[in-house]
């Protein structure tokens, strides 16, 4: 494989020779996997033309994709050709031909890659890939994570190291975006992107006669939309969303239409939160799942919101259209039927009720004909502008809860669930972030305040069915008679000796009592279970303050009950996390 030299002054994770040897052609997949490729040698360096930039993303909730599309727009403004693709939709063997790649990766669960990069992840870590596989590639890795998790941005960090091992040259240190920061991931992403473009343009300068396209000037559209004069015969919208007889296991591309069986409110009638336990009939679905797995539901906007949206924009919801790419290699949006009605597009594909992202204001600024309005919209698309959004009725977009938690009450699908009679819901399943020990007799400690208790309910049910009695649950809520989820079930299991339950009702006394306080009170038991009985510790719930408070409680227990020093207590906790004896699933 040819290994080209890079201009001086660009940070690399390893030494790079200034001369290269050109191999006879590029290796295919078989050669890439079979062994070393033709090495580097001594032919003169040939100047490289301005390359196409490739942005590959692994995204679970859409943030990484949004950042990747922003990268694509910024590249086009700098006159760089740019492709943006999900990692698993890209043929990974072609990386040997890519001169410039930006990877944008989220981290999920216990340091896991997102669903749409798992195939890539398995490939890139094959042990038989030669160390010169990517020696022609400049790269940068942008990570999106949550510092409330033990393995913060683990995927981005590990990918960065692996690309260096395979011969790639890092333009920059890995970017570590943090959802817990006041400004969200943008606090780290924005300065990193500023440095990135400096590196890229240093390698591949913009031609002097072109210059960059300034912000506020609209970029050429990627698609053309053609309205059809008459409605053609197409399959029904329900058939295009999901089917009752899917080919293979249900998935995001082909969900299963499941009938709702029960819809039970589990909070008290006077409680400000409406939390629901909803059960579905999945007979004939082919779904398989384990305790703690996650049910995902295809969202849908309310009919009234869809109608209002069309009215404001002057669209006929029954009008049909086709969407065609304007550039080669640009695919149409996945699962969008061709042709499609405006109503179907707005109902099932556009998130018209969400809190706007920065990219939304950036796009509006390009479309606004009014200078002052355009300046205000550009301000809202900046990091400083996001701070002022709450004053205008918006808050910073946050990651939605992942797992068996109630959806947004404003969503059209939930409205149907709450108001209809029989209803069918398109859904599929993906693995959860928590794994429980299979060794008989291993106790587990579960801390699940509020809706964080949901995955533990499934785990306890399964462990009890298997005859496992070492189940310790710390549950916290506001008031016993309002949001003590599944109280009767816990009491029954405790009476049978299958569960040990500790509760914290924060609003039933003058001083608020939370689960971390109960942990400290039960410090001797916690230490006995963890240190002497090899228990596993699990945490699920809101990511704001609770995870850090629980971790502090544990380190205090290790010091007080185990006699460890501060540093040794921190090391003990880190070892539990590293060996997966401490696992967490939290959300903002």
N, C-alpha and C positions, 0 to 999 in steps of 0.2 A: 504494500500500500504506500503510495507517495506520502511523504511527510514534509509539509512546507514550512519554511521559516516564517516567523512573525516579526513585525517591526519591534525595535527595541523600546523599552519603557513601559511595557504592559506587564502587570503583575502576573506571575505564574506560580503554580503550586510546586513546580519542579524545574530542573535545569533543562534548557533547550539548546541544541546545537544550531549554528547559523547556516549550515549547509545541508542540503537534502539530496536524496537519491530517488529518482523517479522509477517506480516499478512499472512493469508492462501490464497496464490495465488494473482495474479495481477488483478485489476478490468478491465472490458471491457469498451467499449465506453459508454454503458448505465449507468454503475456505475459512470464513470468519470464525466458524465454530470448531473447525478441525485443528487449527494450530496457528503458529506464528505466521505473519504475513511478511513479504519481502521487506527487508530492513532499510534503515536510512543510510545514505552514503554521501556522494561528493559531486553532484551536478550543480551547475550555477543556479542561483535563485532567480526565478522568473516573477516579475511583479504580478500580483493578483488583481483581476478586475473587481469592481464593486460587486459584492455578492448579494444574494437574496438572504434575508433574515428569516429564520424559522423560529416561531414561538410555539412550544409544546406545553400543554397544561394538563394537570391532574386535579380535578375539581369535584367536590362532593356536594356543596350547597350553592355553587355558582359564583362565589367570590373570586376564585382563581381564574375562572373563565372570563369574568369581567375585567380583571387586571390584565389578562392576556390580550383581550380585544383592545384595551387601552394602549398596550404596547404596540399593537398593530397600527393603530391610528397615529401614534407618535412617530413610528417608523416611516409611515407614508408621508407625514409632514416633513420629514427629513430626507425625502426623495429616495428612500430605501424600499425595494420590493420586500414584501413581508407576507408570509403564510402563517396562519394561526390554526392549530389543530389540537384536538384531544389526543393524549399520548397513545391510547389504545386504537385510535383510528389511523395512526401513522405507522407505516411499515418500518420497523425499527432497524432492519438491516441497511436501510438507506442512510443511516447516520454516518456511515463511512464516507459519504459524498457531501456532507453538509459542512460548510466552512464556518458558519456563525449561528449558534442556537442558544435561545433563552428558554430555560425550563421554569415553569411556574407551578409549584406543587403545594397542595394543602396536606396537612397531617390529620388523620382521624384516629379515634379510639386510642388504643395503647401503642401509638407510633405506627399506625398502619397507613398504607397508601390509599387514596380514593379509589372507588370502584372503576373509574375509567382510565386508570393507569396500572392496574394490577398485572396485566399481561406483559406490559413493558417492564415492570419491576422485576418479574421473574426472569425475563430475558437478560436484562442488563447485569444481573448478578450471577449469571452462569460462570462457573469457575474456569471453563475452558476458553473464555474470550481472551485473545492475546493482548498483552499490555500496550501494543501499538495500534489497537483497533481504531482509536479516535484521535490519532496524533495530528491529523490535519484540521481539527475542529477547535475554534474558539468558542467558549461557552460562559454562561452565567446562570446561577440558580437563585430564584426568588421563592422564598418559603412563606407560607401563610399558616399560622398556628395559634395556639392559645396557651399562654404561660401558666394557666391553672392546671394544665396537664403535666405529668412527670416528664414525658418524652416530648418536650416542646420543640416543634419544627423538626422532629426526628427524620422525616422523609427527606426534607431538603438538605439537611446536614449529611445524611448518609449518601444521597445521590451525588452531592458535590464531591465527596471523597472518592466515590466509585468512578466518576468521570475523570478525575485526576489519575486514578490507577490505570485507566484505559488509554492514557496518553493525551487527553484533552487539556487545553490550556485555559485557565480561569481568568476572565477579564477582571473580576472583582471577587471579594469574599462573598460568601452566601448571605443573602438578605433574610432577616428574621422578622417578618411581620407578626405583630401580636394583637389578637382580637381584644385583649384585656386593656390595652392602652386607651387613654381618654379619646384619642383621635382614631383608634382602631389601627389596622395594619398600615394605613397611609402614613403614620408617623415614621415608620421605617422605610416604606416603599418609596415615598417621594424623593428623599435625598439619595437613595440608592439608584433610582432611575436617572436622576441628574448626573450622577457619576458614570452610569452605564453609557449614556449617550455621548459623554465626553470621550470614553474609551472607544466606542464604536466609530464615531466620526474622526477620531485620531487615526484609526486604521483605514477607514473608507470615507474620505471627506466628501461633502456635498459639492458637486460642480459649481464653480463660481457663478456661472450664468443662470443657475436655477435658484439657489437659496432655499430656505425652509418656508413652508406654508404656515403663516401665523395662526395662533388660536383664534377661534371665532369665524374663520373662513371655512365654509363647508367643504369636506372632502367629496370626491366623486362617489356616488352610491355603488354598492357591490351588487345590487340586484335591480332588475326592472320588474314592475308589477303591471300586469295586463288585465284589465277588467273585461269580463266576457259579456257579450251582448245578451245572451240568454242562459238560463240555468241549465247546464247539462245534467244528464242522468249520472248520479254518483251514488256511492253507498251512503247509508245513513250515518249521522254523526256518531251515534253510539257504536257502530261497527268500526269506525275509524279510531275510536279511543281505546276500545278494549274488546275482547271477545270472551265468550263463555267456554270456548274450546280452543285454547291457545296451542300453538305448535311448540312443544317443549315446555319447560318450567316458565311460569309467569315472570315477566321482567318489565323494566321501564318501557321498552319498546312494545311489549305485548302484555299488558296487565290482565289480571283476571277480574271479571265482573262478579263480585261477591255480594250476596244478599245480606243486608243487615238483619241480625236476629234480635238483639237487645240494644237499648240505648238508655243507660241508667245514670242519673246524676249522683255523684258520690260526695258532693259537698252539701252542707245544710242549706235549707231554703233561704236563710237570711245572710248567707256568706256572699262576699263580693265576687268570688271566683266561681265560675260554672265549669267544674271538672267532670268529665264524663267517662264512664266505662262502656265502651261500644264493642259488641261482639258480632262477628261475621260468619256466615256459613261458607266454608271453602270446599265443600264436597265436590269431588271431580276436578279440582284445580290442579292437582299434581304438585302442590306446594309441600315442601318439607322444611322444618324449622326446629330449632333448639330453644331452650329457655333463655330469654333475654334477647332473642333476635328481634329485628325491627320490621314493622309493617309500614310500608310506604304507600301513600295514597295519591293518585293522580289528581291534582287540584283543578278547581273549576271556579270561575268568577260567577257571582250571582247574576241572574238574568236582568235584574234592575240596573246593576252596575254596567253590564254589557250594553243595555239599551241606552243608558245615559251617556256612555262613552261615545257611542256611534252618533248620538244626537249632537253632542258638542263638536265633533269633528265633521259633521255633515256627511256621514257614511250611511249607505243602505245596508243593513245587516244581512239582507238576503242576496246581495250582489255576490257573484262568484268571480274569482280571479286565478291567475297562474303567476308563479314567481320564477324568474329566470336569472341565473347568475350573469353578471356582466364581465367577469374575469375568468380565465381558465383555471381550473383547480379549486374553485370556490364551490362547495356543495350547498345545496338548499338545506334549510333547517331540518334536523332529523324529525321524522314522524309527521311532518306537515303534508297533508294530502294535496295532490295536484289533480284537478283544480280544488279550490277551497272556498268556502263562503266566509264573508267578513265576520258573521256571527260566530262561526266555529273558531276562527283565528283569535278573536277577542276573548271568547269564553274559555278556550283551552290552552292558548299559547302565550298570551300577553298578561303580564302581572300588573294589571291596572290599579290594584288597590294597595300595592306595596309602598314602603317608604323609599323615595327616589335615591338612587346612588349618585355619586358625583358625575358619572358618565351621562346620566340623564340631563343634568344641567348643562354639561358641555355640549351635548347635541342640540338642546333648545337654543343655546347661545348662537350656534351656527345657523339656525333657522330664523332667528328674530331679525326683523328689519329695523328695529329701533335701537339706537346707539346706547341710551341709558339702560334700557332693559337688557341689552346684550352684555353690558358691563356688569350688571347685577348678577346675571346668570353665570357669567364667567367667574365671578367672585364665589358663588355657591359651589362651583366645581373645583375650588381650591381648598387646601387643608384649612386655611383660616376661615373660609366660608362655612365649612361644616360645623364649626363651633357655634355659629349664629343660627343654624337651622332650627333649634328648638324654639327660638323667639318667633319663628314664622310658622309654628305648628307642626314641625317635623323633628324627629330625633334621629341620631345616627343609626343606619341600618345595622341590625344585630343578627347573628346567626340564629336560625330557628332551632327549637329543641329537636334533638335527634333521639328517636326512640318512641316508646308507646305512650306519648304524651298528647294532650288535647290540642287540636289545631287551632289556628287563628279564628276567633269567633266571627270575624268579618268575612270569612271565606264563604263563597257560594255553596261549596260542597257541605260545609257544616250546617249552613242554613237549611239545606235539604234534609240533612240527617235529623235535625231538631224538629222540623215542621212536617215532613212528609209521613205518609204511610209507608208501604213497602218501597224500598229503594235499593238499588244496586250500585256498588262503589268499585271503581277500577283500582286494584291494589296488587302489590307484589312484596316480596320479603328479601331482606339482605341480612347477613350476620351482624349480631350486636357486637359491642366493644368489650364485653366482659366474658371471661371464660372461667368456669368453676372446676375445682379439683375433682378428678375421677377416683382418686385413692380412697377406699372406704375408711371412715373414721376421721377424716381430716375435717376439723371444724372451720367454720367461716364466720367472720364478723362483717356485718353489712350495715352501712350508715346511709340511710336514705330519707332525708327530710322532704316533706311535701311530695310532689309527683316523682321525686327521685326514688321512691319506694317501688315504682312500677316494675322495673326489671327484677327486683328482688322477690316480688310476689311469685313470678313465674319460676324463679330459681328455687324458692322454698317449696313450692308445690312439687317440683320434680324431685328435689332431694328427699322430701318426706316420702314420696312414692317409692324411692329407692332404699328407704330404711335409714337414711342419714339423719341423726338427731342433733348433731352439733351445730345448730343454727342460731346465731346471736344477731338480733336486729335492733339497731338504734333508729327510732323513728321520731321525727319532730314536726310539729305543725303549730298553728296559732291557738286553736281552741279545741278541746276534746269533742265537743258536741257539734262542731261545724266542719272541720277538715281532717278528722282522724280517719284516713282512708282504710277501709276493710277492717275496721276495729273488731267486728264479730269474728271474722276469719282468724285474726291473730289470737284472739282470746281462746278460741276453740283449739288451735294448734298448741298454744301454751298449756292449756289444760291437759292435753294428751302427752305432754312432755317432749314435743317435737320442736319447740321453739322457745328461746329465752328472749323476752321483749323488754326494752328499756325505752321510755318515752320522754319527750321534752315538749311541753305545751308553753310556748313562749309568752303568751298574753294572759295567762291565768294567775299571775302574781305580779307584784310591783316591779321586781327585777326580772328582766327577760332571761329565760333559760333556753339554751340551744343544745343541739346534739353534742357539740364539743365540750360543753360543761358536763354532760352525763358521762362522756368518755373519761374525763379527768377524775370524776367521782368514782368510776369503776376501774381506775388505773390498775390495781392489782390483778383483776380478772383479765383485762386486756393484755397485760404483760405475760401472764401465765399462758394464755391461749397462743399468743404470737411466738414467744421465746421458747416455751417448753413443750407445747403441743403442735407447733408447726402450722398454726391457723393461717388462712388467707384473709386479707382485709380488702373490703370493697367500699367504694364511695360513689354515690350518684346524686345529682341534683343541680341546683343553680350554681353557676361558676363565679358569681360576683365576689363574695367574701367567705363563704362556707368552706371551700376546699383548703384555703390557706389556714383558716382557723382550726380545722381538723388536723392538718399536718402539724401545726404548732402544739396541739394537744398531745399528739402522739410523741413528738420529741420530748415534751415535758415528762410523759409517762416513762419513756426510756431512761431519762435521767433520774427520776425519782424512784422508780421501781427497779430499774436495772443497774443503777449506779454508774451510768455512763456519763462521760463528759459531754459538753455541748457538741464539739466536733464529732465525737464517736456516735452520739445519738443521731446526728445528721447522716453519718455514713451508714448507720444501721437502717434508717428509713430509705436511703438510696438503694441499699442492697435489696430490701423488700420490693422496691419498685422495679429494679433491674431483673429480678427473678420472677416477676409477675405475681408475687405474693401480696402486693399492693396494687390494685387496679382502680381506675376511676372512669366515670362517664358523666361529664358535666356539660352544661349548655348555658348560653347567655340569655 
